[in-house]
Amino acid sequence: MNSNQHKGPQFIRYFQPVINALISLGGSGRPEEVEDVIAQQLGLSEDVRNEQTSSGQPKFSNKVGRESGFEKVQITGKSGDGGLDGIGILQMNAFVSFKVLFQCKRYAGSVSLSQVRDFRGAMMGRADEGIILTTGTFTADARKEAVRDGVPPIELVDGEKILDMFEELQLGLLPKKAYDVDLKFFEEFK
């Protein structure tokens, strides 16, 4: 099956080129810099780079850009749980942006209140907002701490929400139809 017949989002073909571009840029780069490196590495023509969607947006930029709107993302380290830590700029619009610290935890269990508090302490003075992503879950107290008044907010993304995001974008997933048996239909055949 050639790549033009592949169903699902086409931007996933740029995952590896984006990673390669970030490596060549020293681990961080503005979207425009990443696009330039990818276009050069893949030998893309100006026509391909300037092709537009039906709404007038550049297709290449849309496919290469991070769906979340983050810029200048830097991985600051790997944690003992197999996750990653990093920081980036979330560009809301032309006038508003936030510095966001994120932490990814590879857990089977729950992220606790103390872990959310520790993360908030690491955020203080370094970021406006925080995001904790986990393959596990969050305790009820951790969820309350994340939205406590008077402190910087922390967005909590658990394994279930990550799966919902993958489903919405159809990342690595193939849609499947399922049916339930209508037992009433078969009653007259008993």
C-alpha positions in Angstrom: 0.0 0.0 0.0 1.6 3.3 -1.0 1.5 6.3 1.3 -1.2 8.1 -0.7 -3.6 5.3 0.1 -3.0 5.5 3.9 -6.1 6.3 5.8 -6.1 8.6 8.8 -4.1 11.8 9.5 -1.4 12.5 7.0 0.7 14.6 9.4 2.0 11.5 11.1 4.4 11.0 8.3 6.3 14.0 9.6 6.8 12.6 13.1 10.3 11.2 12.4 11.4 14.2 10.2 10.3 16.6 13.1 12.4 14.6 15.6 15.4 14.6 13.2 15.0 18.3 12.6 14.9 19.0 16.4 18.0 16.9 16.9 19.8 18.8 14.2 18.7 22.1 15.7 20.1 21.2 19.1 16.9 19.9 20.7 14.7 23.0 20.2 13.5 25.2 17.4 10.7 27.6 16.3 8.1 26.0 13.9 9.5 27.9 11.0 13.0 26.6 11.7 11.8 23.0 11.9 9.8 23.4 8.7 12.9 24.7 6.9 15.1 21.8 8.0 12.4 19.2 7.1 11.9 20.8 3.7 15.6 20.8 3.1 16.1 17.2 4.3 13.2 15.9 2.3 14.0 18.0 -0.8 10.6 19.6 -0.9 9.9 22.2 -3.6 8.5 25.6 -2.9 5.3 24.5 -4.7 4.8 21.7 -2.1 5.6 24.1 0.8 3.2 26.7 -0.5 0.2 24.4 -1.3 -2.8 25.5 0.6 -5.8 23.8 2.2 -9.4 24.7 1.1 -9.4 27.2 3.9 -6.3 28.9 2.7 -3.9 27.6 5.3 -0.5 26.2 4.2 -0.8 22.4 4.1 2.9 21.7 4.9 2.9 24.0 7.9 -0.3 22.5 9.2 1.0 18.9 8.9 4.4 19.7 10.5 3.1 22.1 13.2 2.3 20.6 16.9 -1.5 20.3 17.2 -1.2 21.8 20.6 0.2 25.2 19.6 3.5 24.8 21.5 6.6 26.6 20.4 10.2 26.5 21.6 9.7 23.1 23.3 12.8 21.8 25.1 13.2 18.5 26.8 14.9 19.2 30.1 15.4 15.7 31.2 14.2 12.2 31.7 12.7 11.1 35.0 13.2 7.9 36.8 9.7 6.7 35.9 10.7 6.6 32.2 8.9 9.9 31.5 10.1 13.2 30.1 10.3 16.7 31.6 10.3 19.8 29.5 9.3 23.4 29.0 7.7 25.3 26.1 5.8 28.3 25.0 2.1 27.9 24.4 1.1 30.6 21.9 -2.6 31.3 22.4 -2.8 34.1 19.8 -0.7 36.9 18.4 -0.8 38.7 21.8 -0.9 36.1 24.5 1.5 33.3 25.3 2.3 31.2 28.4 5.5 29.5 29.5 4.4 26.0 30.3 6.4 23.3 32.2 5.4 19.8 31.6 6.1 16.4 33.1 5.3 13.0 31.6 5.0 10.0 34.0 5.0 6.4 32.8 2.9 4.9 35.6 0.6 2.0 36.1 -0.7 3.5 39.3 -1.9 6.9 40.4 0.0 10.2 40.6 -0.4 11.5 44.2 -1.1 14.8 45.8 2.5 15.1 46.9 3.8 14.6 43.3 1.5 17.4 42.0 2.7 19.7 44.9 6.4 18.9 44.1 5.8 19.7 40.4 4.1 23.0 41.3 7.1 23.8 43.5 9.4 23.1 40.5 7.2 25.4 38.4 7.4 28.4 40.7 9.2 31.3 39.0 9.9 29.2 35.9 6.5 28.9 34.2 3.0 30.3 34.2 1.2 27.0 33.9 2.0 23.3 34.1 0.9 20.0 32.6 1.3 16.6 34.0 0.7 13.7 31.6 0.6 10.1 32.9 -0.2 6.7 31.5 -1.8 6.0 34.8 -4.4 8.0 36.8 -4.5 10.8 39.4 -5.8 10.5 43.0 -8.8 12.7 43.9 -6.6 14.8 46.2 -4.1 15.3 43.3 -7.0 16.5 41.1 -8.1 19.0 43.8 -4.5 20.3 44.2 -4.2 20.9 40.5 -7.0 23.4 40.5 -6.5 24.9 44.0 -7.1 28.7 44.1 -4.2 31.1 44.5 -1.6 29.0 42.8 -0.5 28.4 39.2 -2.9 25.9 37.5 -1.8 22.5 36.5 -3.5 20.6 33.7 -3.8 16.9 34.4 -3.8 14.4 31.5 -4.3 10.8 32.5 -4.1 7.7 30.4 -7.8 7.7 29.5 -7.5 11.3 28.2 -4.4 10.4 26.2 -6.4 7.6 24.6 -9.2 10.0 23.8 -6.7 12.3 22.1 -5.3 9.4 20.1 -8.8 8.4 19.1 -9.8 11.9 18.1 -6.6 12.3 15.9 -6.7 8.6 14.8 -3.1 8.2 15.8 -2.1 4.5 15.4 -5.7 3.5 15.4 -8.0 2.0 12.7 -11.7 2.7 13.0 -13.8 -0.5 13.6 -17.5 -1.1 13.5 -19.0 -3.3 16.2 -22.5 -4.8 16.6 -24.5 -6.1 19.5 -26.7 -9.2 19.0 -30.4 -8.5 19.0 -31.7 -11.4 21.1 -35.3 -10.5 20.5 -34.9 -11.1 16.8 -33.9 -14.8 17.5 -36.6 -15.5 20.1 -39.2 -16.7 17.5 -36.7 -19.3 16.2 -36.3 -21.1 19.6 
